[in-house]
Amino acid sequence: MADSDNTTTLPSVTLGREMQSPLTKECAGSSAEAPLSHDPALLLSLAWIDAHVEMLASSVRQQQEEEGLLERGALLPTGALVERGEGASADCDDLDGREEDAADKADALLAEIAATPAQSLAGVIAKLAVVVREANDNSDLFEFPLPQIRSALADLRRLAHDAICDQPAGDQSIGALFEQPASSFAAWRAFSAWSQGDDEAYRNWTETFKTLQGASQ
């Protein structure tokens, strides 16, 4: 299944309309680093994982719809089955379209990330974390060069710790945010939207979280 982790714990955030996240928090005492919220590579990476998680959720919804259709069809007479099947087919087509749209958006963002120079060490970390996440969820890829990328990512996170984040032990780093399971990321995004008073985004991310969480159980 796309998301096998049941964790629902969210990263540490500040409640209120002006919530700071691990992705937008500027680091004190780092004059050599551009503000994280102004790094285009970092922002593109966040947009990519949004699209990637939505693609996973759409895939799960489609699978659930198809399984439900088969279960309902076994209990219906032939005439009713044909009528019900036509309506379900339209629903599945809609889900197919949503998954394809999210996949196309994610692919376009991947290309844009590769063409966008990072302005901070956090941006470099985010770009590498995107590669690792995409490779982990793509079973067609070979193991190489994942071990080498993971090693470089770990080195960057270690070397950049003092420059990028002066946060208490236990706070999530940029790379850790991208590497968490899809359901946990969706939960974090839902909480972020709620903290900022964005009701529509909150409902959408809550639905995505419930879909992915249900698929992992």
Secondary structure, 3 states (H helix, E strand, C coil): CCCCCCCCCCCCCCCCCCCCCCCCCCCCCCCCCCCHHHCHHHHHHHHHHHHHHHHHHHHHHHHHHHHHHHHHHCCCCHHHHHHHHHHHHHHHHHHHHHHHHHHHHHHHHHHHHHHCCCCCHHHHHHHHHHHHHHHHCCCCCCCCCHHHHHHHHHHHHHHHHHHHCCCCCCCCCHHHHHHCCHHHHHHHHHHHHHHCCCHHHHHHHHHHHHHHHHHCC
